[in-house]
Amino acid sequence: MKKKQIYLLLFFGIFFLTHPVWAQEGEEPMDDLGNVSDAFQENFFEALKQKGIENYELALEALGRAERAADKNLENEAVVYFEMGKNLTQLKRYDEAESNFKKVIASQGNRIDVLEALYDLYYVEHDYESAIPLVQTLIEYDPDYKEDLANLYSRTKQYDKALAVLDELDELWGESDYRDALRSQIYRKTGNTEGAIENLQDKIDLNPKNEKDQLKLIFLYSEQGDQERAFTAAKELLKNQPTSTLVHLALYKFYLEDGNTDEALKSMKIVFSSSAVEEENKYKVLADFIQFVNANPTYESELEGVVASFSEKRGGKVYEQLGTYYLQKGDKGNALSFFEQGVAKDLDNFNLLKSTLLLQIEAGKFMEAAKLSESGLEIFPAQALLYLINGVANVNLKNTDTAIESLESGVDYLLDDPKMEKDFYEQLSIAYTMKGDSKKADAFAKRASDIKLTN
């Protein structure tokens, strides 16, 4: 019996009972569970096994037997209640789980892993009010929980308390992206933009070289609709840090709105060439400039120049954006030209490939469409549209056998698309007519006419 007792001590200690930092002040760490019966051990380990394979109901049954075998030993019962709480949480029987965790705390005092399990439970239930005093207790063991406390205050709309905790943590540990984001979220929820501005301005006064805070201030002014102050802040940042590239993410917009196109173009080119600016933001800048050119067509040549320099080390997405711009204007010639340049760099962009092929067919560029669709099928062998376009191109080139082969192959890849199915059969009818096989031509023509399209 003694050997079993020692073995269980080591095993249970892993879970929650023997770490001295968890004990309350003046309390000796628990390191003796007393005598443990065979029945207790067998049922407890059976419960752990069942929990390990996610049989939580069976685990609870085994724990019930272990509880009876504990024979009123409070420490052993506490181990059982803790495991019961964890299994009940997995089954989303939250009230019962909470009751079991509280039994452990009532019996054994504040054990950090039990408190953490109960905190997780409250968080899953969105019971943030109950979580707050629990986290305040956890802070005594681990100060990192102060960030959780700030979050809980925010979720319960105790915004002043949340901001006070955030300020305290910034003072103790310095700033963090997480706390900055939480603070900004609170200011947005409360509509307290002046408070946000004041907070940023205080930080900038303490550290004028902090580019991140100055950029936040610029965009905060912009969100507020105060473009004048935003523009002034951006120019001030550029004056203090002339090598900053991120500031041009704001400046180009101000220059455009101010009618200073030359400076706007300079800022955009800096953005496009900067390694500090994320690709996603560069595409947003390009989209904004395309909109500007749409309203000011005299700058189209500038746009093309920007695109040429911007796209040197990139795929076809830039050309896709520019092609879409011209397509929306109804200028299909320029749209196709840019799509073709883009797809040459980025053949595995299916949307770009599709747009290019459809315009090529519309423009009568059947040789180009046949070659491009054939290349596209090497990458997208299950795309029915590519087979259809390849068939249409070869029908127009009078390559009837190639057209028929492509069209008959593509029909197999159709997925509940009556319109495309009808197109396939019509093209097959045309191809067989050209081949002189009127029987098959009529058969496919009938299959096409049998498909009734609904609007």
N, C-alpha and C positions, 0 to 999 in steps of 0.2 A: 504493500500500500504506500509506503514512503516514497518509492521510486516514482509511482504514478503521480503522487502529489507534487514532487519536484518538477516532473515533466510538464504538468499542467501549469505550474507557476511560470515556467519559461514561456509557454505558449500564450497564456493569457496576457502576460506582460507585454508581448508584441502588440496586443490589441489596445489595452488601455489602462492597466491597473498599476504599473510599478514605476512610472517615470516621476522622479521626485519633484520636478518643476511644477507638476500638476497639483501637488498637495497644497492645501491651504496653509497659511503661516502657522507654525507650531504643530503641524500634523505630520506624523511619520508616514512615509510612503508605504502603501499596502504591499506587502511581500509574503503574505501567508494566507492561503485560501482555506486553510483547515483541511480536514479529511474530505476526500472526494471519492464517491462511490463509483463502482464499475458502471452502474446504470447512468449516472450523471455524465461520466466521460463518454460513454458510447453514444448517448443521445445528443450530447453537445457536438461531438465531431460529426455525427450524421447530419446535424443541422448545417454545419459549415460546408459539408460536401454538397448538400442539396442547394444551398445558396450559391455555391460556386458554379453550379450548372443551371442556375436561375429557376429552380423549382422552389419558389418562395413559400408556397402553401405547405409543401412537405417539410420544408425547413421549420416552419412555425409549429407543425405537429411534433417534430422532434424536440424543439425547444420547450414545448409544453410538458413533454415527458421529463426533460432535463430539469425543469423547474420543480416538478414533483419530487424528483430524486435529490434535489438540493437539500430537502428536508429542513427548510427554514434557515439555512445558512445565508445570511444577508449578503455576504460578498459574492457567493456563487450565484445567488438569485440576481444580483446586479448585473453580472456578466450575461446572464440569460436575457434580462430585460433589454439590455443594450442591443443584443443581437436581434431580439424580437422587433425593436424599434426600427432597425435597419431593413429587415425583411418587410415589415408593414409599410415602410416608406416606398419600397420598390413596388408594392401592390397598390400604392396610392390610397391606402387606408390611413390618412394623415392624422385623424383624431386619435386613433389607437396608437400610432407610432409616437405621437407627442406624449401621450400618457405614459408609455413605457420609458421614454427618455427621462421624463420628470421623476419616475420612480427611482431611476439610477441616481439622479442628482439629490433626491431627498435622502437616499440611503448612504451615498458615498461622497456627497459634497460636489463642488464644482470641478469636474474633470474635463480638461480642455477638449478631448475628442468627442465627449458626449455633448458638450456645449456647441461644438462645431456641427455635429450631426443635427442637433435641434435647430441651429441657425439655418443650415441648408434646407431643412424642412419648411421653416417659416418663409424662406425666400421662394421656394417652389410654389408655396400657397399664396404668395404675394401678401403675406401677413407681416408687413413691414413694421407696424406698430409694436407687435410682440417681439420682433427681431431686435429692436433698438436696445432695450435693457440687457438683452443677452449679449449683444456686441460690446456694450459698455463693460460688461464683466470680462469678455474675451480680451479687451484692450489691456487689462491688468496683466495678462500673460504674454500678449503679443501686440505691441504698439502699432503694427501694420494695419490692424483692424480699424484704426482711426479713419482710414480712407473709406472703409465700408460704412462707417458711421455717417460720414458726410453724404454718401450716396443714399443711405436710408433716410436721412433728414430731408434730402431733396425729394425722394419718392413720396414722403408723407407731407410735402409742401411746407416743411419748416425751413424755409429758405435762409432766413437770417442765421439760424444755428448751423446750417450746412456751410455757409460762407465763412462763418467764424472758425469752424474746424479746418476748412481749406486754408485760410490765412495762417492758422496756427501751424499746419503742416508745412506750408511754404517757408515759414520762418525757421522751422526745425530742420527740414530736409532739403530745402531748395525747391525750385519749381519742377513740375512734371507735366508731361503732355496729358496724362489722364486727368489730373486736377484742373488743368487749364480748360480742358474740354467740358468737364463737369461744371466749372464756374460759368463758362460761356452759355451752357445749356440753361443754367438757373437764370441768368440775365435775360435770355430769350423768353423763358416761360413767364417771368415776372414783368417783362416789357421794360426792364430797368436798363435801358441802353446807356443812360448817363452814368449809372454806376459802373457799367462795363468800361466805358470810356475813361472814367476817372481812375479805375483800377489799372488800366493799361498805361495811362499817362504817368501814374506814380511809378510804375515799373520802368518806363522809359527815362524818367528823370533820374532814377537811381543808376540806370545802365543805358546810356544813349547809344551804345554800340550794339544793342540787342535788336538785330534785324527782324527777328520773328515777331516780337511785340509790336514793332513799328508797322509791319505789314498787317498784323491783326487790326491795328488802329485804323489803317487806311480802309480796309474792307468793312470795318464796323461803321465808319462814317458813310461809306457807299451804301450799305444796307439801310442806313437811316435816311438815305436820300440827300445827305449833305455833301454833294459833290465838290463844292468849293473847298471845304475843310479837308476832304479826302485828297483832293488834288494838291493842296498845300502841304499836307503831311507826306505825300509821295515825293514831291520836289524837295522837301526838307531831308527825307531819307537819302535821296540821290545826292544831295549836296554833302551830307555827312559821310556817305559811303558811295563814292562815285563808281566803284567796281561792282556794286550790287547788280545782279541780273534779275533777281526775283521781283524787284520793284517795277520792272517793266511790264510785268503781268497786269499791273494797275495802270501804269502810265500810258500804255498804248490806247486804252479806252478813253482816258481823259483827253488825250491829244485828238483822237477822232471826234469826240463830242465838241471839242474846242475848235474844230476846223483846221487843226495844224497837222495836215496829212503827212508832210515830210518827217516830222518828229515821230508820228505814229508808226510810219514805215520803219524808221530806225529802231524804235522800241521792239517792234515785231521781229525784226531780223535778229536782234539781240536775244529775244526769247527763243527763237528757232535754233540758234547756234549754242545756247547755253546747256551745259550738262547738268546744271542745278535744277532746271525746270523739268518736271515730269512730262512724259510724252502725252498723257491725257490732256494736260493743260495746254500743250502746244497745239493740239488739234482743236481745242476750244477757241484759241486765238485765231486759228485759220478760219474756223467757222464764222467768227465775228467779222473777220475781214471780208469774207465772201459776202456776207450780208451788207457790209458797207459798200462794196463794189456793185452789188445789185442795185443800190440806190444811187450810186455814182459811177456809171459805166465807163467814164473816161479813164478810170484807174485799172481797167482790165489788164492792160499790159504789165502794170506793176504787180498785179495779183499773180500773173503767170510767172513773172520773175521770182516772186517770193516762193511760189510752189516749186519751181525748178531748184532753187537753192535748198529749200526745206526737204525735198524728197531725195536728195543725193544718197543718203545713207539709210533710207527707209523703203518699205514696200509700197504697195499700190494704193494704200488708204488715202494718201494725199490726192492722188489723181482721181480716186473715186469721189471724194468730196467735191472736187472742182468739176468733174463730169456731171455730178448730180446738180450742181449749181446751174450749169448751162442747160441741162435737160429741163429743169424747172422754168427756165426762161424761154423754152421752146426752141433753143438752138441745138438741134440734134447733131449737126455736123461737128461742132466743137465738143459736145458731150461725148460723142463716139471717139474723137481723137484722144481725149484725156482718158477715157475708159480703156482704150487700147494700150496707151502708155502704162496705165496702172496694172492691167492684167499681165503685161509682159514682165512686170516685176513681182507679181503676186498671183500666180495662177491658182493657188489653192484657196483663194477668196471666192467662195461660190457666188455670193451676191454680185460681186464685181464681174465675174465670168458670165453670169446670166444676163446682166445689163448690157454687157458688150456684145454678146451673141445676138440678143434680140434687136439691137440697133443695127448690127451688121446685116441681118436678114432684111430688116426694113429698108436699109440703104442699098440693098442688092449686092452686097459684098459676099457673094456665096462661096467663092474660093477661100476667103479668109475665115468665114464661118465654119466651113467644112474642116479646115485644118485646126482651128481653135477648139471646136467641139470634140474633135478626135483626141486632142491633147487633154482636154478636160475630162474625158471619159477614162483616161488612165488614172486620174486622181479620184474621180467620183463615178465609179462603174455602176452604181445603182440609181443614178439620177435619170429618171425617165425623160425629163425635159431635154437633156443633152442629146439623147438618142433622137428625139423628135426634131430638134434643130439640125442635127447632122443629116437626118433624112430629108428635111426640107431643102437644105443646101445642096445635097447631091441630086435631088430631083431636079432642081433648077439648073444644075450643071450637066443634067442628062446622064448621070452615073447611076442608072436605074438599079443595077444589081447591088451596088454599095448602099443605095438608099433603102432598098427592100430589106437587106440584111440588118441595117441599123434600126429601121422601124419595127420589124418583127421582133428583134431582140428587146427593144425598149418597151413594147407592150407588156412584157412579163414583169416589168418593174412598176407598173401603174398601181397606185393606191387610192381607190375611191375618188377618182377625178374624172367625172363624165365628160367635161369639156375637153380635156387633153386626150381622153380615149377617142372621142369623136374626131379630133384633129389627126390622130394616128391613122385611123381607118380611112379618112379622106385622102391623106397623103399616100397610103398604100394603094388606094384605088387609082390615083393619078399615076403612080409608079408602074403598076401592072398594065394600065392602059398604054403607057409609053412602051412597055415591053411587048405589047401585042397580045397579052393574055386577058381577053375580055371576060372570061368566066370568073377569074379571081378578082378582076377589077369590079365587076358587078356585085360579087359577094361582099367585098369590103365596102362598097358604096351603100349596100343595103344595111350592113351593120352600123355604118355611120348614121344613116337616116333613122334607124330604130332607136337611137339614143335621143331622148327628149330632154332638153335642158330647161331647168326652171330658173326664173329670174330671182 
